[in-house]
Amino acid sequence: SYELIQPPSVSVSPGQTASITCSGDKLGDKYACWYRQKPGQSPVLVIYQDNKRPSGIPERFSGSNSGNTATLTISGTQAMDEADYYCQAWDSSTVVFGGGTKLTVL
Amino acid sequence: EVQLVESGGDLVQPGGSLRLSCAASGFTFSTYDMHWVRQTTGKGLEWVSAIGTAGDTYYPGSVKGRFTISRENAKNSLYLQMNSLRAGDTAVYYCARDPGGVTGWYFDLWGRGTLVTVSS
């Protein structure tokens, strides 16, 4: 079965750029999306179709997807961005999530 | 207001059954594919099922044959019938809206979730 691998944790200083990766076999051939989940809350879509932002998501969130890796980039990271982030892809009528990355803003 | 509201979560014994419901409002429910996604406490997300606008259904191997997704467009409602429940099915179950269509599945609206606990 298809798998998506994320680092368990990423740390970033306020105002710096955070990059969270998501790896999967030929992931660049599929669309990837990203969700943010804060404690006690439901997931929120922050990037879809590799690099599109839903309305209401700040411009500091961007995405890319090529080869075997999709990347979520948060520029000028703020304390409010501290959360768990999950990548997701679709393969053969199956939805696959990455294991999630805890982003800590130190 | 555009929202999804799940209900029906409960404590159930192993081998038992449960039916979850999801009430949609604020959008044209019948035009969207819909999904169930679950999350175990402190763990990651797991896709549980999908239903297309035409009623076509999809499941991962972990629940296929035990869970059944259905929808009732006239009532703007989504359902998940869960049978032969196991301890590993214990999780918060989310209802999620999928606007992706032919471009693939992703979820732009989530409910707040309903807790299912399978334990004796």
Interface residues (C-beta under 8 A of the other chain):
Chain A: S1 K30 Y31 C33 Y35 S42 P43 V44 L45 Y48 Q49 P54 Y86 Q88 A89 W90 S93 T94 V95 V96 F97 G98 G99 G100
Chain B: H35 V37 G44 L45 E46 W47 A50 Y58 P60 G61 Y94 G100 T103 G104 W105 Y106 F107 D108 W110 G111 R112 G113
